[in-house]
Amino acid sequence: MFNNAGNKDQGVYREKGRFNILEEMVSPYGSDSDSGSVDLQLSNLEGSKKDPNNPDFIGKADKSANQLHVYKSTSTQTFLIPLELLEKLLRKMSYIQNLRGAQGDLEKLTFLRSLSTLSQTLPYNETTESFIHEHISQILDAIAMLIQQEPLHSLFSPVRQEVFIAITDLSYQDVNLLLGSEDRSDLFNVLIKSIIALPSIKTLNILQTVMPSGQYNTESLYRQTFQAFCEMLQCLVIQDPHLENLDRILEHMEPWLQSTKDHERERATVSMSQMLRCLSRHLNLQPPLQFQKLGNLVALMALLCGDPVEEVAQEAAEGTYYLLQITLKLKCFTNDKSRPNLKEAMKTCKEFLETYSIKQFYSNPIRIVQVFEILLSPNELTQFILTTLNGLKNLKHPRTQQSAGELLVTLVKSAETRFEKVSDIVGAICIRLPIISQPSARQQAMSIVSLFISKPKYTDVVLNHLLFHPIPFDRHLAELWRTLDVDLASTTWILWRLLRKLQKCHIVDQDKMEYIAVAATDALYEVFVGNKLRAAMYRLFPQLLMALLIQIHHSIGLTMSDITIPNGVYSRQEVNTTSTPLSFAIQATKTLLLRTACWYEFDTMEKKKGWSFLEGENFHLEGVSLLANVLLEKHDILAHKVLYLLIPLLNRGNEKHRLTSAAFFVELFQSPLAKRLPSRYTITRLKEWLHHENQQFRVLSLKGIDHLLCHHQGKEEAIKDMIPVILSSLSETNERIVLLSISILRSLLDTMDFTTLKTTIQALFPLFGDIRPNIHLLAVNLFGDSIKKVKRKDKKDIEGQILESLIPLLLHLQDENDTVTEESSRVLTICCQFLKWKLPREVYNKDPWHSNSSGIGVVCKFFEQKCRGKCNIMMQTMKYTQNRRVHLRRAAVLFIGLLAKYMDHSELRMKGTEWIEDVLRPLLHDPEPSVRIIASQALCRVQKAGVEPEPRPVVCRLRKLFNYIHN
């Protein structure tokens, strides 16, 4: 069944003989110098290199007498060279090419057969050899012209056959017309096309019926022409012991072996099969071997063995059987010592050849992989893969796509780590994905990437290639990332290598972000979406989460123009300007939370605008803190894993890396597990950050200290040493630093000695005038609590500070913030109790002072009398006249006016009232009308107090009686 090539519909026969047109057609061109009568003798002039016993080279060993035209002298019985005839023919080619019909064919055939006749004398006639070499370019041009004149849609003359025979005859005499230069290679392409691209034999027969030529039977002519073509190929390969011609023939035949037209693919397969059969019988290797396409050839034959056309599959199976024989001889000849198992593999293949028939390969391409894989070198394996991938492009035959996919998967699984140029293979798959239509073949192609990436040897190679594509990845590459399917043991390794590529970009500061960082982030997102590596995502959750948060920090404010893009990545398209590095990092982080069942964390971040915080330059760390808190709240096990991960990371990477890590780290101090951490990882590190020049590190340090004090007892003694630095932080402009410092000081009150307590009270007092309500409120609160901690013996030392605080506290009773008002009232009471004063009940009246002048008069008189000679409450009050808040400014002005009424008038007259008036006059132009009115009233009171004597006190009768008795 496999050798009956001549019985096929396409007419692939191995019949001998050529069509002869008038035996006497050569006579008119006989040489004028021939002395005897010149007869056209017919003889079998096989070259010295031909094997007459060769049954494979069909039609050459036993040519009949009417096959070769040779001039022979009857008188001398020696061969005469028709050089004059050939020269005339060469000169007349421009004339011949314009001839049509029988006369034109006669001229062309005469030239070609004369060329064949001439080739027979080359071994023993130097003149002929010299002539051939001198006219080789003319001969090439003539043959090219003849073959180009032959129509590709029909076959009505034996010109093609005679061209193939002439080239074959010359090749036997080592005259190469087809290989070695560009013009010869072009001629070879034209020759192959002239026979392979002909219509099917069925179509040719129809054409003969429609357009009868009258001279030839089209089917017979086609068979003989095709057989002449096959013999030409066989001649080319057996004449070359280095197999360089085989390499070049395959290069020219490969497109036809993959043709989408069945009859073209069949012709190419039959010719290759016959050539391999002949070569397997007559392989005579000599170094150096030039055949570099063994992997390509095996892949092509394997694909053809699974061809949907039965005749093609049969011929390919036969050719593959002979190719295995050739491969064994090649490997024995090369003796590759770098492969210690090759000898055993060759033994196995020899046993296969002895045991099994050609049918083993028919419609069973997987068997080919199993047999050839052990023989192919790493480079040849790569060739096999790349060639097979071309089979995935065959849109006309889904079966070919399926067969190619199966071949790929089988080979990669079998060869494992013996491949070279894996990046080329992956690149070829990526290029072909858009045109692979069959779902199963598409999945098989992508599974090749999964197989390669799962091998540690190739993981980085595959990742590097996949990452250097335009981002966001197109739908085909995104599908490849999402469908990565590897065994459980490899999932963590793959995700870890991808993660490391991202982490390495966070080590040092750079002017522009590396492209690999953005690409790796987008790849992580696609992997998360695919959810194929879910087990690894759980295992590497701490590393993934922190790397993505750090990437978000690095990406804030960047666009794609701020990325260092390698050359060649965007060769065919513009950089995507709608996406940003930040958007890739945010979507990857969100997907990580969802895929690891952190739904509560995701929802909380959504509700509390955590994602907006993360995206902000000034609020990024707040977003990190929010996520850390909610993770600790809901998934404490994951949070604890992050805690242990962060310990070595805090001093690594650039500043943004360390800041993000530190922000997450300090929030986890709220966990009970943090108490187990050695102090060198907590207290010592917080001390370092407290002195850091970066304000954000100082904030994180204070936050960490606050968490330790609030959630872990026994840390106070270790933190006491930091109190001086914390107190100095109260003067910072950063509100967060001040608030955290106040909170820490509150936690440390019980551990403070009097000196520290006194320093704390002094440091808090300036904050009474702070316009930020939170700072003012907490400062007042801590001030009051600090006073309570003062022991009786130390009260005298801080009395002056307490007196200084009275007026600020009193004025803040008029604050528009009710919380501040209440806290000021509470602390004012504490201060007066400390001084052993009993406040009048009017102090606690919540009505505005300007609507309750009698009540505020009592308060004013009380404080003037209590503070006289102890502190200057007028000066304290005057400081608040410039306060930006209307309520405080109005209260201060009103208090000044009433205070002047109850002051020592003699003192006022002595000092003058100008220093008070100078403060009040600008307030007559205050933008607030109520302030202007009260300032005017206060100014009148001050002026009046400066000129009037102090009112004499009214003494009751009982007091007078007591004074009288006493005297």
Protein Blocks (a to p, Z undefined) as FASTA:
>chain_A
ZZmmmlpmnopafbecdddehjklmmmmpcfklmbdcdddddddddfkbcfklmklghkl
mccfklbccdddfklopacdfkklmmmmmmmmmmmmmpgcjllmmmmmmmmmmmmmmmmm
mmmomklmmmmmmmmmmmmmmmmmmmmmpcfkbcfbfklmmmmmmmmmmmmnopafkgop
fklmmmmmmmmmmmmmpccfklmmmmmmmmcghlacfklmmmmmmmmmmmmmmmmmmmpm
nommmmmmmmmmmmmmmpcbfklmmmmmmmmmmmmmmmmmmgccddddfbfklmmmmmmm
mmmmmgfblklmmmmmmmmmmmmmmmmmmmmmnopaklmklmmmmmmmmmmmmmpcfklm
goplklmmmmmmmmpcfklmmmmmmmmmmmmmmmklmmlmmmmmmmmmmmmmmnommcgh
klmmmmmmmmmmmmmmblklmmmmmmmmmmmmmpmklmmmmmmmmmmccddddfklmmmm
mmoccdfklmmmmmmmmmmmmmmmmmpccfbdcfklmmmmmmmmmmmmnommmmmmmmmm
mmmmmmmmmmmmmmgopafklpccdehklmmbccdfkbcfklmmmmmmmmmmmmnopaml
mmmmmmnommmmmmpmklmmmmmmmmmmmmmmmmmmlmmmmmmmmmmmmmgcjfklmmmm
mmmmmmmmmpmklmmpcfklmmmmmmmmmmpmblklmmmmmmmmmmmmmmoghilmmmmm
mmmmmmmmmmpmblklmmmmmmmmmmmmmmpcfklmmmmmmmmmmmmmpcblklmmmmmm
mmmmmmmmpcfklmmmmmmmmmmmmmmmmmmmmpfblklmmmmmmmmmmmmmmnopacdf
klmpcbdfklmmmlmmmmmmmmmmmmgokacfklmmmmmmmpfbfklmmmmmmmmmmmmm
mmcfklmmmnopmlmmmmmmmmmmgfblklmmmmmmmmmmmmmmmmpccddddddfklmm
mmmmmZZ
